[in-house]
């Protein structure tokens, strides 16, 4: 699949602070061989995801279906973790990436999907290497502004609500 060179921007938002990293690069990568497509609007998790006509609907389903050497291309949409917006302090992540190698998640060229989480994090990785996630706006928790008073009140509580990390790397993961 020939995909155009594109400019990608990743923005992480937590409370009122924003960190932006602009990356210019080619969508292709030497180690990827397969593509899986994800569309919040037209996808279904029972689709195989290997074509734009039958994309997966959720990030977790796409990650679960992906083999090593896969690029997941995400179409426009707002992707959230299960239970997002419920206010539950124990919501899990948007997706877990486990035991993957040479694996990428990027927006489909010309698209600007967003990831919102209010639980453990957006992406939690373990036992994985050579992983690349770029070109997304990642916002959490609950997509709301966190005022200093609430942040200070919650900072020592053993909950995931305020402690989620957009992209967390655990165990023996490397080259992320």
Phi, psi and omega in degrees: 000123177269117179245144183288157171292141184217158174265127182243142178229131177249130179233124176254128181240126174222115184064233182256004181262141181228137176237128182236137178229117180261130184234131175248128181188174180273141179295330182290151175218142186303328188265353181269141183235339186237156175233138171235135182255146179230131176222117178299322186281312187250356182280162173220136183292343176275351172289158179283339177083000185275003176216159177294336179286336182223066181280160169291161179260327183244154178297319182297319179296321178294316179295317179298324182279341186285138173267169172302145181083025182250141169252126175264122179254122188255125178275169181311146178155173176244109185259130185228162175284160178299133181083006183307134177085357182283343183085000179294133181279357183240024176299142177281186181283168172299317179200149174251136176245113183233133174054050177246151176223141181051075191219131181229148173231120183217158174291147171298140183309130180086358181254157181223067179291159177235152176244127177238136179219156175218026181233227184298330180160180176279299180236128176244120183249141173213147179050041183232156178212159180055051181254138178226125175234118180207154173094020185237156164268126179241121185231137177192169347274146179059009179064017183251158175287132180260114179284154183303321181299314179294317180300315179294322180293329184263348191298333180255007179278139182278056180239164179271344187306311181262349187257006181296150179241134183305306178230111182252137181243121183238171174056223186264028179289144177204169184055051180263000000 
